[in-house]
């Protein structure tokens, strides 16, 4: 009788915080998914088109300008973005969102006006930066509109308005792709036309976006004592993140500039095109998960203790590896077929570096979960130190490897330096919130992935010549074998997953 009572009380217990956030994670991943997957697919389609109509030299120059735009955008936005994600939940908890929005509008106006001043350099832009006047003005305006778009998106993300976030990101991606292609094919066949399409798309999207977020009076600048204190708080937390994101951008830029210095734009084009394929492939799967996880962790941190947050971070880290590690193994097996399908013939040499680049990016993104403890405890300077170590390793290895091994050396240097970050986070996380990982789960994921890889290799060999249909067949086979492997080692309950999927389908049919 006593056992029955205790059993009933156990059933009646409400779900734990970990269970609640895990359920929300599953829901938000599917909401964010289209906002990441569709732009990534469009980006992949653009790569396929642009690498066929522009030679590696032109594409390499375009890639360097685009990377520089991303670097500058990162420099002026990411510290504000991180501060919004850190402090907006705190203001919301204290019913201070109106005050937060008013202060943030003043800060954004100050940043926008500061960037517009750079337009005064347009007459001498060719002398200073090697850009013609029209391209320079276009680039500056892209930086400003990108800043506003990213920060408006961050507000929607922090407020759990995932549906609106998805809508605006899809609009932006579709318009960027469509307008760039239209201008390239029907107005002027030049890489400069791509940037014009990007600018027009962001201007169109920003109008309804500002209305939705309530930031209509964005360019009304005022500086009160309250604004100054708000900006000071953002600076203290976010400025170390400027260094962090500069370091992150340098990890993506240094190898390309050094390739161009030691070799030519053709090597830069091959390297960048392969990197774009890898980045888009990884982004298809890991970005929705990270974007759903980040606001959940930061909002939960305002009401939960360190042990609860530690368990949440560990669960999210495991989910990340369950999804992304098998993708790495599969794409390694079919790397030559993937690059052959996605890129032009001139870019096929890049298939040899695909596994290195993918592993490095996977490890870097893995570190994004572990460093949440540092963000929550405001240890952003420590995070900056880790990134500086990565950059030093990257520069040193690039100097040693690129002159002799070209883009293969750059890929190896990037992989090692990107892996340094999660290693540092893991070793020093005990000072904030310990980043723990289940060794048994790691071994299960690795063993199941390798089993699927071996079987897929023989399936691919049996199919012979590989086309898109055979790639899909190999991918489906890999997924099935991987899930069966996880089920055999009891990492997942496959029959339960299949039952739940069948029940969800039945409910959707009944509706």
C-alpha positions in Angstrom: 0.0 0.0 0.0 2.8 2.3 0.9 4.5 1.5 -2.3 1.4 2.4 -4.3 1.1 5.7 -2.5 4.7 6.6 -3.2 4.3 5.5 -6.8 1.3 7.6 -7.3 3.0 10.7 -5.8 5.9 10.1 -8.1 3.6 10.1 -11.1 1.9 13.3 -9.9 5.2 15.2 -9.7 5.4 18.1 -12.1 8.1 17.9 -14.8 11.5 19.1 -13.8 13.1 22.2 -15.3 15.3 20.1 -17.5 12.2 18.2 -18.9 10.4 21.5 -19.5 13.3 23.2 -21.4 14.0 19.9 -23.3 10.4 19.9 -24.5 10.6 23.6 -25.5 13.9 22.9 -27.2 12.2 20.2 -29.4 9.4 22.6 -30.3 11.6 25.6 -31.0 14.1 23.6 -33.1 11.3 22.8 -35.6 10.2 26.4 -35.6 13.7 27.8 -36.2 14.6 24.9 -38.6 13.0 26.5 -41.7 14.6 29.9 -40.9 18.0 28.2 -41.0 17.6 25.3 -43.5 15.9 27.3 -46.3 18.5 30.1 -46.3 21.3 27.5 -46.2 19.8 25.7 -49.2 19.4 29.0 -51.0 23.0 29.8 -50.1 24.1 26.4 -51.5 22.1 27.1 -54.7 23.9 30.4 -55.0 27.3 28.8 -54.6 26.4 26.3 -57.3 25.4 29.2 -59.7 28.1 31.7 -58.9 31.0 29.1 -59.0 29.8 28.3 -62.5 29.4 31.8 -63.9 32.4 33.4 -62.1 36.0 32.0 -62.3 37.8 31.2 -59.1 39.7 34.5 -59.2 36.5 36.6 -59.3 34.8 34.4 -56.8 37.8 34.7 -54.5 37.7 38.5 -54.6 33.9 38.4 -53.9 34.5 36.0 -51.0 37.1 38.3 -49.4 34.8 41.4 -49.6 31.9 39.3 -48.2 34.0 38.0 -45.4 35.1 41.5 -44.6 31.5 42.7 -44.5 30.7 39.9 -42.0 33.8 40.9 -40.0 32.8 44.5 -39.7 29.2 43.6 -39.0 30.4 41.3 -36.2 32.6 44.1 -34.8 29.8 46.6 -34.3 26.8 44.3 -33.6 27.7 41.1 -31.7 28.6 42.8 -28.4 25.1 44.4 -28.4 23.5 41.1 -29.5 25.2 39.2 -26.6 24.2 41.9 -24.2 20.5 41.8 -25.4 20.4 38.0 -24.9 22.0 38.4 -21.4 20.0 41.4 -20.0 16.7 41.4 -21.8 15.4 38.4 -19.8 16.5 40.2 -16.6 14.5 43.4 -17.5 11.6 41.3 -18.5 11.6 39.5 -15.2 11.5 42.9 -13.5 8.8 44.3 -15.8 11.2 46.8 -17.3 10.9 46.1 -21.1 9.7 49.6 -21.9 12.8 51.1 -20.3 15.0 48.5 -22.1 13.5 49.2 -25.5 13.9 53.0 -25.0 17.5 52.7 -24.0 18.3 50.2 -26.8 16.8 52.5 -29.5 19.1 55.3 -28.4 22.1 53.0 -28.6 21.2 51.7 -32.1 20.7 55.2 -33.3 24.1 56.2 -32.1 25.7 53.1 -33.9 23.8 53.8 -37.1 24.8 57.5 -37.3 28.4 56.6 -36.5 28.5 54.1 -39.4 26.9 56.6 -41.8 29.8 59.0 -41.2 32.0 56.5 -43.1 30.2 57.4 -46.3 32.3 60.6 -46.3 35.3 58.4 -47.4 33.5 57.3 -50.6 35.4 59.8 -52.9 38.8 58.2 -51.9 37.5 54.6 -51.3 39.4 53.3 -54.3 42.6 54.7 -53.0 42.0 53.4 -49.4 40.3 50.1 -49.9 40.5 49.3 -53.6 36.8 49.5 -54.0 34.9 51.7 -56.5 32.7 54.4 -55.1 29.4 52.6 -55.8 30.6 49.3 -54.3 32.0 51.1 -51.2 28.7 52.9 -50.5 26.8 49.6 -51.0 29.1 47.8 -48.6 28.7 50.5 -45.9 24.9 50.4 -46.2 24.9 46.6 -46.1 26.8 46.8 -42.8 24.3 49.2 -41.3 21.2 47.2 -42.5 22.8 44.0 -41.4 23.4 45.4 -38.0 19.8 46.4 -37.6 18.5 43.2 -39.0 20.6 41.0 -36.7 19.6 43.0 -33.6 15.9 43.0 -34.4 16.2 39.3 -34.9 17.9 38.9 -31.5 15.0 40.7 -29.8 12.5 38.3 -31.4 14.7 35.4 -30.4 15.0 36.5 -26.8 11.3 37.1 -26.5 10.5 33.5 -27.7 8.8 35.0 -30.8 10.3 32.2 -33.0 7.5 32.3 -35.6 8.1 36.0 -36.4 11.9 35.4 -36.3 11.4 32.6 -38.9 9.2 34.8 -41.1 11.6 37.7 -41.4 14.7 35.5 -41.9 13.0 33.6 -44.6 11.9 36.9 -46.3 15.5 38.2 -46.1 17.0 35.0 -47.5 14.5 34.7 -50.3 14.9 38.3 -51.3 18.7 38.3 -51.1 18.9 35.2 -53.4 16.3 36.4 -55.9 17.4 40.0 -56.2 21.1 39.1 -56.5 20.4 36.5 -59.2 18.1 38.8 -61.1 20.6 41.7 -61.1 23.5 39.4 -62.1 21.6 37.8 -65.0 19.5 40.7 -66.3 21.3 44.0 -65.3 25.1 43.5 -64.9 27.1 40.2 -64.8 29.5 41.1 -62.0 30.1 40.1 -58.4 29.3 43.7 -57.4 25.7 43.1 -58.4 25.4 40.4 -55.7 26.1 43.0 -53.1 23.5 45.4 -54.5 20.9 42.6 -54.3 21.8 41.9 -50.7 21.3 45.6 -49.8 18.0 46.0 -51.5 16.7 42.8 -49.8 17.7 44.0 -46.3 16.1 47.4 -46.9 12.8 45.8 -47.9 12.7 43.5 -44.9 13.7 46.1 -42.3 10.5 48.2 -42.8 8.0 45.6 -41.5 10.5 44.2 -39.1 10.9 47.6 -37.3 7.2 47.9 -37.0 6.8 44.4 -35.6 9.5 44.9 -32.9 8.2 48.3 -32.0 11.4 50.1 -32.9 9.8 52.6 -35.3 11.6 55.7 -34.0 15.0 54.0 -34.4 16.9 57.1 -35.6 15.7 59.4 -32.8 18.9 59.8 -30.8 18.9 61.1 -27.2 21.5 60.6 -24.5 20.2 60.8 -20.9 21.7 59.6 -17.6 19.6 56.5 -17.8 20.8 55.8 -21.4 24.4 56.3 -20.3 24.1 53.7 -17.5 22.4 51.3 -19.8 25.2 51.7 -22.4 27.8 51.3 -19.6 26.2 48.0 -18.5 26.3 46.8 -22.1 29.9 47.9 -22.6 31.1 46.1 -19.4 29.5 42.9 -20.5 29.7 43.1 -24.2 33.0 44.8 -25.0 35.1 41.7 -24.2 32.7 40.0 -26.7 33.9 42.4 -29.4 37.3 40.8 -29.0 35.8 37.4 -28.9 34.0 37.9 -32.2 36.9 39.7 -33.8 38.9 36.6 -32.9 36.2 34.4 -34.4 36.2 36.4 -37.6 40.0 36.4 -37.7 39.8 32.6 -37.6 37.7 32.8 -40.8 39.7 35.5 -42.5 43.4 35.0 -41.7 43.7 31.8 -43.7 42.1 33.4 -46.8 44.3 36.5 -46.7 47.4 34.4 -46.2 46.4 32.1 -49.0 46.1 35.1 -51.3 49.4 36.4 -50.1 51.4 33.2 -50.5 49.5 31.8 -53.5 46.7 33.3 -55.6 43.0 34.2 -55.8 42.3 30.8 -57.4 43.4 29.0 -54.2 41.3 31.4 -52.2 38.3 30.7 -54.4 38.7 26.9 -54.1 39.2 27.1 -50.3 36.3 29.5 -49.8 33.9 27.5 -52.0 34.6 24.3 -50.1 34.3 26.2 -46.7 30.9 27.5 -47.9 29.7 24.0 -48.6 30.9 22.8 -45.2 29.5 25.8 -43.3 26.1 25.5 -45.0 25.9 21.8 -44.4 26.7 22.2 -40.7 24.4 25.2 -40.4 21.5 23.2 -41.7 21.5 21.1 -38.6 23.4 22.7 -35.7 22.2 26.3 -36.1 18.5 25.7 -35.4 19.5 23.7 -32.3 21.8 26.4 -31.0 19.4 29.2 -31.7 16.7 27.4 -29.8 19.0 26.5 -27.0 20.6 29.9 -26.3 17.5 31.9 -25.3 16.2 28.9 -23.3 19.5 28.7 -21.3 19.7 32.5 -20.7 16.1 32.8 -19.7 16.3 29.8 -17.4 19.4 31.2 -15.8 17.3 34.0 -14.2 15.3 31.5 -12.1 17.4 28.3 -11.7 20.5 27.4 -9.8 23.9 26.3 -11.2 23.3 22.6 -10.9 20.1 22.8 -12.9 21.8 24.9 -15.6 24.6 22.4 -15.7 22.2 19.6 -16.4 20.5 21.6 -19.1 23.8 22.4 -20.8 24.9 18.8 -20.6 21.6 17.6 -22.2 21.8 20.2 -25.0 25.4 19.2 -25.7 24.5 15.6 -26.0 21.6 16.3 -28.4 24.0 18.4 -30.5 26.5 15.5 -30.8 23.7 13.0 -31.5 22.6 15.1 -34.5 25.9 16.6 -35.9 28.5 13.9 -35.4 26.9 11.3 -37.8 26.5 14.0 -40.4 30.2 14.7 -40.2 31.0 11.0 -40.7 28.5 10.6 -43.6 29.8 13.6 -45.5 33.3 12.4 -45.0 32.4 9.1 -46.7 30.8 10.9 -49.7 32.9 14.0 -49.7 34.1 13.7 -53.4 30.5 13.1 -54.6 29.1 16.1 -52.6 31.7 18.5 -54.0 31.3 17.1 -57.5 27.5 17.7 -57.3 27.6 21.1 -55.6 30.6 22.9 -57.2 32.0 23.4 -60.6 34.8 21.2 -62.1 37.4 23.9 -61.2 36.7 23.5 -57.5 36.9 19.7 -57.2 40.3 19.7 -55.6 38.7 21.2 -52.5 37.1 17.8 -51.6 40.3 16.7 -49.9 40.0 19.4 -47.2 36.3 19.0 -46.5 36.6 16.5 -43.6 39.2 18.8 -41.8 37.1 21.9 -42.2 33.9 20.1 -41.1 35.5 18.6 -38.0 36.9 22.0 -36.9 33.5 23.8 -37.3 31.7 21.0 -35.4 34.2 21.3 -32.5 33.9 25.1 -32.5 30.1 25.0 -32.4 30.3 22.3 -29.7 32.1 24.9 -27.6 29.2 27.2 -27.9 27.3 25.0 -25.4 30.1 24.6 -23.0 30.8 28.4 -22.7 27.2 29.2 -21.6 28.4 29.0 -18.0 31.0 31.7 -18.7 28.3 33.9 -20.3 25.9 33.5 -17.4 28.6 34.3 -14.9 29.7 37.3 -16.9 33.2 35.8 -17.5 33.4 37.2 -21.0 37.0 38.2 -20.6 37.9 34.5 -20.0 36.2 33.6 -23.3 38.2 36.3 -25.0 41.4 34.8 -23.7 40.4 31.4 -25.2 39.8 32.9 -28.6 43.1 34.8 -28.5 44.8 31.4 -27.9 42.9 30.0 -31.0 44.0 32.9 -33.2 47.6 32.7 -32.1 47.6 28.9 -32.9 45.9 29.6 -36.2 48.3 32.3 -37.4 51.4 30.3 -36.3 50.2 27.1 -38.1 49.2 29.1 -41.2 52.7 30.6 -41.5 54.1 27.1 -41.2 51.7 25.2 -43.5 50.3 27.5 -46.1 53.5 28.3 -48.1 54.2 24.6 -48.6 50.7 22.9 -48.5 48.5 25.7 -49.8 44.8 25.3 -48.9 45.4 21.8 -47.4 47.7 23.5 -44.9 45.1 26.2 -44.3 42.4 23.6 -43.6 44.6 21.7 -41.1 45.6 24.9 -39.3 41.9 26.0 -39.0 40.8 22.6 -37.7 43.4 22.5 -35.0 42.8 26.1 -33.9 39.0 25.7 -33.9 39.4 22.6 -31.7 41.5 24.5 -29.2 38.4 26.5 -28.1 36.2 23.7 -26.7 39.2 22.1 -25.1 39.9 25.3 -23.2 36.2 25.7 -22.2 36.1 22.2 -20.9 39.3 22.5 -18.9 38.4 25.8 -17.2 34.6 25.4 -16.9 34.9 24.3 -13.3 35.5 27.9 -12.4 31.9 28.8 -13.5 29.4 26.1 -14.4 31.1 22.7 -15.0 30.6 21.4 -18.5 30.0 17.7 -18.1 29.7 15.1 -20.8 28.5 11.5 -20.6 31.4 9.3 -21.8 29.1 6.4 -22.4 26.9 8.5 -24.7 30.0 9.8 -26.6 31.2 6.2 -27.2 27.7 5.1 -28.3 27.4 8.0 -30.8 30.9 7.3 -32.2 30.3 3.5 -32.5 26.9 3.9 -34.1 28.3 6.5 -36.6 31.2 4.3 -37.6 28.9 1.3 -38.1 26.7 3.3 -40.3 29.7 4.7 -42.2 31.1 1.2 -43.0 27.7 0.0 -44.2 27.2 3.1 -46.3 30.6 2.8 -47.9 29.7 -0.7 -49.3 26.3 0.6 -50.4 27.9 3.4 -52.2 30.4 1.0 -53.8 27.5 -1.2 -54.9 25.6 1.7 -56.5 28.5 2.7 -58.7 28.3 6.1 -60.3 26.9 8.5 -57.8 24.2 11.1 -58.6 21.7 13.0 -56.5 19.4 10.0 -56.2 22.2 7.7 -55.0 23.3 10.3 -52.5 19.8 10.4 -51.0 19.7 6.6 -50.9 23.1 6.5 -49.1 21.9 9.2 -46.7 18.7 7.4 -45.8 20.6 4.1 -45.4 23.2 5.8 -43.1 20.4 7.4 -41.0 18.5 4.1 -40.5 21.7 2.1 -39.6 22.8 4.9 -37.2 19.4 4.9 -35.4 19.5 1.1 -35.2 23.0 1.3 -33.7 21.9 3.9 -31.1 19.0 1.6 -30.2 21.2 -1.4 -29.8 23.4 0.3 -27.3 20.3 1.7 -25.6 21.1 5.3 -26.3 17.7 5.9 -27.7 14.4 3.9 -27.6 13.7 3.5 -31.3 10.4 1.7 -30.9 9.2 4.5 -28.7 10.3 7.1 -31.2 8.5 5.3 -34.0 5.3 4.9 -31.9 5.3 8.6 -31.0 5.8 9.6 -34.6 2.9 7.3 -35.7 0.7 8.9 -33.0 1.6 12.4 -34.2 0.8 11.5 -37.8 -2.5 10.0 -36.7 -3.5 13.2 -34.8 -2.6 15.4 -37.8 -4.8 13.2 -40.0 -7.7 13.4 -37.6 -7.4 17.2 -37.4 
